[in-house]
Amino acid sequence: MNVDQHLKVAQWHIEQARLHATSEHTCGCPVNEHYHKIIQEVEAGKIEEELSCSVDN
């Protein structure tokens, strides 16, 4: 993905989180291994640049 595509996906996720927080809607997004790694990086306060984008990393 290019930068613009990454930003659009991030915007979608932020809007989904906002909507989930303000409604009875529950999220059906699975917490897969890739998302788990991302959550750990955010919680640790150390988001590092990925040199290659791959859900297999």
N, C-alpha and C positions, 0 to 999 in steps of 0.2 A: 504494500500500500504506500501511496505517497503521503506527504504531510497533510494535504487537504482532506484526504480520505480518513486518516487517523483522527483528525479533528472532528469530522462529521460523526464518526463512530463514538468518540468520547462525548460529544454533545448529546447523542442519542441516549447513551448510558446515564448521563447526568439528568436528563429530562425524565427518564424512566424512574430513577431513584427518587426524584422530587415528587413524581406522581404517586409512587408507592407509599411515600411518607405521608401523603395527604389524603389517602383514600383507603378503602377496604381491599384494594387490589393486592394480590400476592404475586411475587415474582416467580416465574417458572425457569429462570436462568440457572443452569447447573453450575456448581462450583467445581470446575474441572481442575486438573493439575496446573494448567497455565494460569487460570484465574487465581488459584490458591497462591502461586508464586507472586503474582502481582499484589495481592492483598498483603502478603507478608512484607514485601518491599515497602509498600505505602505505610504500613503500621510501624515499620522499623525506621521510617523517615529517610530511607536511602533508595531513591529511585534512580537507577542507572540506565544510561542510554544503551539500547540494544543495537548492536552493529548489524544484525540481520534479523528481520522479522520472521518468526516462525513459531507456531504453536508447539512445535516439537522440541524447542529449547528448554 
